[in-house]
Each structure stands twice: as C-alpha cells, then as structure tokens.
Amino acid sequence: MRLAQVAAGVLVGVAVLAGCSSKEPANDTLPTPSATSAEASETLPPLGPADFPMPAEAREKTPAGAEAFLRYYIDIYNRAQQQLDAGPLRDLSQNCETCNALATDIENDKLANYAYEGGAVSIDTLSTPSLKKSSA
C-alpha cells in the first residue's frame, strides 16, 4: 500500500474526531437530548449502505457515540477500498476536504484498475473524545 494512503487513513481519524465538516444548524429531525438510541434510530433516516447501515450509537452526541462513529467511518473507508466504491464514504463526508480527498483517491484508483491488497486501517487504542457543542 502506498505511504500516502497510510497517511490518509490516519488523517481520516483525526479529521473525523476534529469535526472537519462546516458548522451547520441541527436539522429538525434530530432527537432531543433525552432521546434514547432506539428513539434516535426510529426518528432519523438511515445512513450508510443498506447492507451496512450506521449503528444508532454512532449518531449520538456522546463520547461513546463519537467513538462508535469513528469506528464505523474506518470500516466504511476499508470497505470503500476493497469494493473500490467511494459513494458511502462521500455520503458521510459533509464537505470535509480530507474525507473527499480519500474518496477521490479511491475513485482514481478504480479508474486506473488498481486493487487494494491488505492495508486496512484499524484502531488499536483510542482516548475518550472531548465533546464541544456538535464536534468531537
């Protein structure tokens, strides 16, 4: 695997936890802070591929939710590399430059008829995320 892809994989985690998307007001479908995970999954539209949806916990604005999202995002990134399908990765990017760059790399690799062998990104250890408003 190219060194740039390894570096990009590391940047995914940093970008996701740094809240790289632009600040936008919450939409009206978000659950109230007292809503449970089950309620959240019932009121929010599904995210991610139909056969690999984002878990409800990954949508919570809690430290555990931030960790669950990061783990899901890494899984989506690894899946995008294996399937050479950056669509689900782009769907989660919300104008994140780093996320879009990762998706573009995968799309360019597909056009060049490249394939990934090994090199999956994984998390060995993770500190508890710090939450500030809607960013982790």
N, CA and C atoms as a LAMMPS dump frame, in Angstrom:
ITEM: TIMESTEP
0
ITEM: NUMBER OF ATOMS
408
ITEM: BOX BOUNDS ff ff ff
-5.0000000000000000e+02 5.0000000000000000e+02
-5.0000000000000000e+02 5.0000000000000000e+02
-5.0000000000000000e+02 5.0000000000000000e+02
ITEM: ATOMS id mol type element x y z
1 1 1 N 0.847 -1.182 0
2 1 2 C 0 0 0
3 1 3 C 0.88 1.228 0
4 2 1 N 0.469 2.203 -0.713
5 2 2 C 1.255 3.421 -0.817
6 2 3 C 1.298 4.152 0.518
7 3 1 N 2.432 4.792 0.781
8 3 2 C 2.615 5.55 2.011
9 3 3 C 1.573 6.641 2.133
10 4 1 N 1.209 7.255 1.031
11 4 2 C 0.205 8.329 1.057
12 4 3 C -1.138 7.805 1.556
13 5 1 N -1.484 6.577 1.202
14 5 2 C -2.755 6.014 1.649
15 5 3 C -2.723 5.738 3.144
16 6 1 N -1.602 5.296 3.655
17 6 2 C -1.484 5.078 5.094
18 6 3 C -1.647 6.402 5.822
19 7 1 N -0.97 7.428 5.326
20 7 2 C -1.086 8.75 5.939
21 7 3 C -2.515 9.253 5.838
22 8 1 N -3.145 9.018 4.711
23 8 2 C -4.537 9.455 4.539
24 8 3 C -5.448 8.731 5.519
25 9 1 N -5.205 7.457 5.735
26 9 2 C -6.009 6.7 6.689
27 9 3 C -5.902 7.26 8.092
28 10 1 N -4.71 7.648 8.476
29 10 2 C -4.512 8.257 9.788
30 10 3 C -5.246 9.588 9.852
31 11 1 N -5.189 10.333 8.761
32 11 2 C -5.866 11.623 8.729
33 11 3 C -7.369 11.488 8.836
34 12 1 N -7.922 10.361 8.379
35 12 2 C -9.367 10.147 8.487
36 12 3 C -9.785 10.231 9.946
37 13 1 N -9.082 9.508 10.795
38 13 2 C -9.425 9.516 12.215
39 13 3 C -9.297 10.889 12.822
40 14 1 N -8.234 11.575 12.479
41 14 2 C -8.031 12.923 13.008
42 14 3 C -9.125 13.853 12.504
43 15 1 N -9.418 13.784 11.213
44 15 2 C -10.424 14.672 10.636
45 15 3 C -11.799 14.405 11.22
46 16 1 N -12.148 13.137 11.382
47 16 2 C -13.466 12.807 11.913
48 16 3 C -13.597 13.295 13.345
49 17 1 N -12.588 13.058 14.157
50 17 2 C -12.671 13.491 15.546
51 17 3 C -12.5 14.989 15.698
52 18 1 N -11.886 15.644 14.724
53 18 2 C -11.707 17.089 14.798
54 18 3 C -12.936 17.834 14.302
55 19 1 N -13.905 17.11 13.758
56 19 2 C -15.118 17.761 13.273
57 19 3 C -14.841 18.619 12.062
58 20 1 N -14.344 18.01 10.989
59 20 2 C -13.894 18.784 9.839
60 20 3 C -15.025 19.329 8.994
61 21 1 N -16.25 18.942 9.231
62 21 2 C -17.327 19.491 8.42
63 21 3 C -17.662 20.899 8.89
64 22 1 N -18.216 21.667 7.983
65 22 2 C -18.564 23.04 8.331
66 22 3 C -19.695 23.044 9.352
67 23 1 N -19.747 24.088 10.159
68 23 2 C -20.772 24.179 11.186
69 23 3 C -22.094 24.529 10.53
70 24 1 N -23.104 23.748 10.856
71 24 2 C -24.437 23.972 10.342
72 24 3 C -25.417 23.766 11.475
73 25 1 N -26.545 24.467 11.438
74 25 2 C -27.532 24.258 12.499
75 25 3 C -28.111 22.855 12.392
76 26 1 N -28.486 22.312 13.543
77 26 2 C -29.095 20.981 13.561
78 26 3 C -30.407 21.023 12.797
79 27 1 N -30.717 19.918 12.146
80 27 2 C -31.984 19.926 11.428
81 27 3 C -33.105 19.488 12.366
82 28 1 N -34.33 19.679 11.935
83 28 2 C -35.484 19.449 12.796
84 28 3 C -35.726 17.992 13.135
85 29 1 N -35.073 17.053 12.446
86 29 2 C -35.336 15.647 12.711
87 29 3 C -34.44 15.074 13.799
88 30 1 N -33.503 15.86 14.324
89 30 2 C -32.632 15.341 15.363
90 30 3 C -33.421 15.112 16.638
91 31 1 N -33.123 14.02 17.372
92 31 2 C -33.847 13.749 18.611
93 31 3 C -33.448 14.733 19.704
94 32 1 N -34.282 14.857 20.691
95 32 2 C -33.949 15.687 21.844
96 32 3 C -32.851 15.002 22.641
97 33 1 N -32.112 15.748 23.468
98 33 2 C -31.044 15.125 24.242
99 33 3 C -31.509 13.976 25.123
100 34 1 N -32.775 13.949 25.502
101 34 2 C -33.259 12.88 26.366
102 34 3 C -33.649 11.629 25.584
103 35 1 N -33.603 11.694 24.251
104 35 2 C -33.994 10.541 23.439
105 35 3 C -32.987 9.406 23.583
106 36 1 N -33.486 8.198 23.556
107 36 2 C -32.615 7.027 23.651
108 36 3 C -32.114 6.647 22.273
109 37 1 N -31.178 5.716 22.222
110 37 2 C -30.66 5.236 20.939
111 37 3 C -31.771 4.646 20.093
112 38 1 N -32.666 3.903 20.721
113 38 2 C -33.767 3.297 19.971
114 38 3 C -34.649 4.375 19.363
115 39 1 N -34.943 5.441 20.153
116 39 2 C -35.749 6.525 19.625
117 39 3 C -35.025 7.224 18.483
118 40 1 N -33.716 7.421 18.627
119 40 2 C -32.94 8.098 17.59
120 40 3 C -32.985 7.312 16.295
121 41 1 N -32.854 5.994 16.371
122 41 2 C -32.848 5.196 15.151
123 41 3 C -34.223 5.181 14.496
124 42 1 N -35.301 5.412 15.292
125 42 2 C -36.633 5.437 14.728
126 42 3 C -36.932 6.773 14.056
127 43 1 N -36.346 7.881 14.545
128 43 2 C -36.69 9.194 14.021
129 43 3 C -35.727 9.691 12.949
130 44 1 N -34.522 9.217 12.919
131 44 2 C -33.541 9.671 11.94
132 44 3 C -33.542 8.752 10.725
133 45 1 N -33.381 9.33 9.536
134 45 2 C -33.28 8.476 8.354
135 45 3 C -31.994 7.657 8.421
136 46 1 N -31.991 6.462 7.848
137 46 2 C -30.788 5.635 7.885
138 46 3 C -29.638 6.287 7.127
139 47 1 N -28.427 6.025 7.583
140 47 2 C -27.206 6.481 6.916
141 47 3 C -26.364 5.272 6.573
142 48 1 N -25.607 5.385 5.511
143 48 2 C -24.734 4.297 5.099
144 48 3 C -25.438 3.372 4.135
145 49 1 N -24.684 2.434 3.586
146 49 2 C -25.262 1.469 2.646
147 49 3 C -26.338 0.622 3.325
148 50 1 N -27.332 0.187 2.568
149 50 2 C -28.431 -0.615 3.12
150 50 3 C -27.921 -1.878 3.798
151 51 1 N -26.859 -2.475 3.237
152 51 2 C -26.328 -3.702 3.825
153 51 3 C -25.264 -3.441 4.895
154 52 1 N -24.994 -2.168 5.194
155 52 2 C -24.011 -1.823 6.219
156 52 3 C -24.368 -0.453 6.819
157 53 1 N -25.567 -0.36 7.452
158 53 2 C -26.024 0.932 7.97
159 53 3 C -25.231 1.382 9.191
160 54 1 N -25.221 2.684 9.394
161 54 2 C -24.554 3.246 10.567
162 54 3 C -25.334 2.834 11.815
163 55 1 N -24.639 2.346 12.84
164 55 2 C -25.338 1.979 14.075
165 55 3 C -25.908 3.222 14.766
166 56 1 N -27.014 3.053 15.457
167 56 2 C -27.673 4.169 16.154
168 56 3 C -26.715 4.853 17.124
169 57 1 N -25.884 4.081 17.806
170 57 2 C -24.961 4.664 18.779
171 57 3 C -24.006 5.663 18.119
172 58 1 N -23.649 5.425 16.862
173 58 2 C -22.712 6.302 16.16
174 58 3 C -23.328 7.655 15.828
175 59 1 N -24.608 7.81 16.072
176 59 2 C -25.286 9.08 15.8
177 59 3 C -25.544 9.88 17.075
178 60 1 N -25.165 9.32 18.209
179 60 2 C -25.349 10.013 19.479
180 60 3 C -24.239 11.036 19.683
181 61 1 N -24.569 12.147 20.279
182 61 2 C -23.582 13.198 20.557
183 61 3 C -23.039 13.002 21.964
184 62 1 N -22.358 11.875 22.114
185 62 2 C -21.73 11.492 23.371
186 62 3 C -20.326 11 23.057
187 63 1 N -19.455 10.887 24.064
188 63 2 C -18.135 10.306 23.792
189 63 3 C -18.241 8.902 23.187
190 64 1 N -19.155 8.086 23.69
191 64 2 C -19.323 6.736 23.131
192 64 3 C -19.827 6.812 21.692
193 65 1 N -20.7 7.784 21.41
194 65 2 C -21.194 7.958 20.054
195 65 3 C -20.095 8.396 19.1
196 66 1 N -19.214 9.288 19.561
197 66 2 C -18.093 9.734 18.73
198 66 3 C -17.167 8.559 18.413
199 67 1 N -16.906 7.732 19.403
200 67 2 C -16.058 6.554 19.168
201 67 3 C -16.738 5.588 18.203
202 68 1 N -18.035 5.356 18.398
203 68 2 C -18.764 4.454 17.502
204 68 3 C -18.752 4.986 16.074
205 69 1 N -18.892 6.323 15.91
206 69 2 C -18.846 6.902 14.568
207 69 3 C -17.468 6.71 13.943
208 70 1 N -16.417 6.979 14.706
209 70 2 C -15.072 6.823 14.164
210 70 3 C -14.84 5.386 13.725
211 71 1 N -15.237 4.431 14.545
212 71 2 C -15.07 3.017 14.182
213 71 3 C -15.882 2.67 12.922
214 72 1 N -17.092 3.191 12.825
215 72 2 C -17.914 2.955 11.637
216 72 3 C -17.268 3.6 10.406
217 73 1 N -16.778 4.826 10.555
218 73 2 C -16.158 5.532 9.436
219 73 3 C -14.931 4.769 8.929
220 74 1 N -14.126 4.262 9.831
221 74 2 C -12.954 3.468 9.432
222 74 3 C -13.412 2.21 8.694
223 75 1 N -14.473 1.574 9.176
224 75 2 C -14.997 0.387 8.49
225 75 3 C -15.502 0.737 7.088
226 76 1 N -16.181 1.886 6.956
227 76 2 C -16.664 2.323 5.64
228 76 3 C -15.481 2.627 4.717
229 77 1 N -14.443 3.236 5.265
230 77 2 C -13.24 3.537 4.474
231 77 3 C -12.598 2.236 3.986
232 78 1 N -12.425 1.278 4.879
233 78 2 C -11.828 -0.002 4.487
234 78 3 C -12.69 -0.704 3.439
235 79 1 N -13.994 -0.643 3.619
236 79 2 C -14.913 -1.259 2.668
237 79 3 C -14.811 -0.568 1.3
238 80 1 N -14.716 0.757 1.318
239 80 2 C -14.588 1.512 0.063
240 80 3 C -13.331 1.096 -0.689
241 81 1 N -12.242 0.868 0.031
242 81 2 C -11.006 0.42 -0.622
243 81 3 C -11.191 -0.958 -1.246
244 82 1 N -11.791 -1.873 -0.512
245 82 2 C -11.947 -3.24 -1.011
246 82 3 C -12.914 -3.311 -2.192
247 83 1 N -13.994 -2.536 -2.134
248 83 2 C -15.002 -2.578 -3.199
249 83 3 C -14.765 -1.519 -4.277
250 84 1 N -13.763 -0.657 -4.054
251 84 2 C -13.491 0.467 -4.95
252 84 3 C -14.775 1.251 -5.229
253 85 1 N -15.514 1.505 -4.154
254 85 2 C -16.761 2.258 -4.213
255 85 3 C -16.716 3.317 -3.125
256 86 1 N -16.437 4.544 -3.515
257 86 2 C -16.301 5.636 -2.549
258 86 3 C -17.623 6.333 -2.241
259 87 1 N -18.71 5.884 -2.824
260 87 2 C -20.018 6.519 -2.613
261 87 3 C -20.404 6.646 -1.149
262 88 1 N -20.409 5.557 -0.384
263 88 2 C -20.777 5.665 1.028
264 88 3 C -19.825 6.564 1.823
265 89 1 N -18.574 6.584 1.453
266 89 2 C -17.602 7.457 2.111
267 89 3 C -17.945 8.919 1.827
268 90 1 N -18.268 9.223 0.589
269 90 2 C -18.664 10.59 0.222
270 90 3 C -19.963 11.004 0.924
271 91 1 N -20.889 10.051 1.056
272 91 2 C -22.159 10.356 1.711
273 91 3 C -21.962 10.84 3.142
274 92 1 N -20.918 10.37 3.798
275 92 2 C -20.658 10.753 5.184
276 92 3 C -19.752 11.967 5.307
277 93 1 N -19.16 12.433 4.222
278 93 2 C -18.12 13.462 4.303
279 93 3 C -18.633 14.839 4.685
280 94 1 N -19.818 15.229 4.257
281 94 2 C -20.4 16.542 4.542
282 94 3 C -19.394 17.675 4.332
283 95 1 N -18.839 17.736 3.148
284 95 2 C -17.912 18.8 2.743
285 95 3 C -16.571 18.778 3.468
286 96 1 N -16.178 17.662 4.002
287 96 2 C -14.87 17.512 4.658
288 96 3 C -13.821 17.319 3.562
289 97 1 N -12.856 18.233 3.481
290 97 2 C -11.843 18.167 2.422
291 97 3 C -11.022 16.881 2.494
292 98 1 N -10.615 16.485 3.692
293 98 2 C -9.818 15.261 3.838
294 98 3 C -10.628 14.043 3.429
295 99 1 N -11.884 13.994 3.867
296 99 2 C -12.746 12.86 3.523
297 99 3 C -12.962 12.773 2.017
298 100 1 N -13.211 13.915 1.391
299 100 2 C -13.399 13.93 -0.059
300 100 3 C -12.119 13.538 -0.796
301 101 1 N -10.97 13.933 -0.272
302 101 2 C -9.696 13.547 -0.892
303 101 3 C -9.503 12.034 -0.822
304 102 1 N -9.862 11.423 0.287
305 102 2 C -9.762 9.964 0.407
306 102 3 C -10.675 9.287 -0.609
307 103 1 N -11.897 9.8 -0.739
308 103 2 C -12.843 9.233 -1.697
309 103 3 C -12.323 9.401 -3.128
310 104 1 N -11.775 10.551 -3.434
311 104 2 C -11.221 10.806 -4.772
312 104 3 C -10.074 9.851 -5.073
313 105 1 N -9.204 9.608 -4.096
314 105 2 C -8.106 8.651 -4.294
315 105 3 C -8.64 7.269 -4.653
316 106 1 N -9.674 6.831 -3.961
317 106 2 C -10.262 5.515 -4.24
318 106 3 C -10.867 5.503 -5.642
319 107 1 N -11.578 6.557 -5.999
320 107 2 C -12.171 6.631 -7.342
321 107 3 C -11.099 6.645 -8.431
322 108 1 N -10.015 7.373 -8.201
323 108 2 C -8.916 7.401 -9.171
324 108 3 C -8.24 6.037 -9.283
325 109 1 N -8.106 5.344 -8.165
326 109 2 C -7.525 4.001 -8.197
327 109 3 C -8.407 3.041 -8.993
328 110 1 N -9.725 3.191 -8.849
329 110 2 C -10.64 2.349 -9.622
330 110 3 C -10.475 2.623 -11.117
331 111 1 N -10.39 3.902 -11.491
332 111 2 C -10.212 4.266 -12.899
333 111 3 C -8.899 3.725 -13.459
334 112 1 N -7.881 3.623 -12.611
335 112 2 C -6.57 3.115 -13.035
336 112 3 C -6.494 1.588 -12.96
337 113 1 N -7.62 0.961 -12.613
338 113 2 C -7.691 -0.503 -12.478
339 113 3 C -6.769 -1.044 -11.389
340 114 1 N -6.573 -0.257 -10.333
341 114 2 C -5.802 -0.722 -9.183
342 114 3 C -6.706 -1.543 -8.28
343 115 1 N -6.09 -2.333 -7.435
344 115 2 C -6.816 -3.082 -6.413
345 115 3 C -6.027 -2.967 -5.115
346 116 1 N -6.72 -3.01 -4.023
347 116 2 C -6.069 -2.949 -2.715
348 116 3 C -5.873 -4.365 -2.2
349 117 1 N -4.695 -4.6 -1.663
350 117 2 C -4.397 -5.889 -1.042
351 117 3 C -3.822 -5.591 0.332
352 118 1 N -4.563 -5.974 1.368
353 118 2 C -4.134 -5.651 2.73
354 118 3 C -4.274 -4.159 2.975
355 119 1 N -3.588 -3.689 3.987
356 119 2 C -3.547 -2.262 4.263
357 119 3 C -4.771 -1.669 4.907
358 120 1 N -5.631 -2.506 5.485
359 120 2 C -6.822 -1.974 6.137
360 120 3 C -6.421 -1.125 7.34
361 121 1 N -7.148 -0.027 7.532
362 121 2 C -6.915 0.848 8.675
363 121 3 C -7.601 0.228 9.889
364 122 1 N -6.93 0.267 11.025
365 122 2 C -7.534 -0.25 12.253
366 122 3 C -7.185 0.668 13.416
367 123 1 N -7.939 0.541 14.478
368 123 2 C -7.715 1.336 15.681
369 123 3 C -7.241 0.383 16.77
370 124 1 N -6.044 0.651 17.292
371 124 2 C -5.529 -0.165 18.385
372 124 3 C -5.959 0.4 19.733
373 125 1 N -5.809 1.692 19.905
374 125 2 C -6.234 2.344 21.142
375 125 3 C -6.872 3.681 20.782
376 126 1 N -7.705 4.16 21.678
377 126 2 C -8.419 5.399 21.421
378 126 3 C -8.699 6.076 22.748
379 127 1 N -8.369 7.35 22.831
380 127 2 C -8.684 8.091 24.05
381 127 3 C -10.153 8.51 24.01
382 128 1 N -10.684 8.873 25.153
383 128 2 C -12.072 9.325 25.216
384 128 3 C -12.194 10.662 24.498
385 129 1 N -13.085 10.754 23.523
386 129 2 C -13.231 12.016 22.774
387 129 3 C -13.732 13.153 23.672
388 130 1 N -13.294 14.339 23.38
389 130 2 C -13.763 15.529 24.051
390 130 3 C -14.868 16.129 23.194
391 131 1 N -16.016 16.416 23.78
392 131 2 C -17.137 16.973 23.034
393 131 3 C -17.245 18.464 23.285
394 132 1 N -17.421 19.216 22.192
395 132 2 C -17.654 20.661 22.262
396 132 3 C -18.766 20.97 21.295
397 133 1 N -19.935 21.284 21.816
398 133 2 C -21.142 21.512 21.016
399 133 3 C -21.406 20.277 20.159
400 134 1 N -21.359 20.398 18.84
401 134 2 C -21.645 19.251 17.981
402 134 3 C -20.387 18.625 17.395
403 135 1 N -19.209 18.958 17.936
404 135 2 C -17.949 18.403 17.443
405 135 3 C -17.31 17.53 18.504
406 136 1 N -16.587 16.538 18.038
407 136 2 C -15.848 15.668 18.961
408 136 3 C -14.379 15.732 18.62
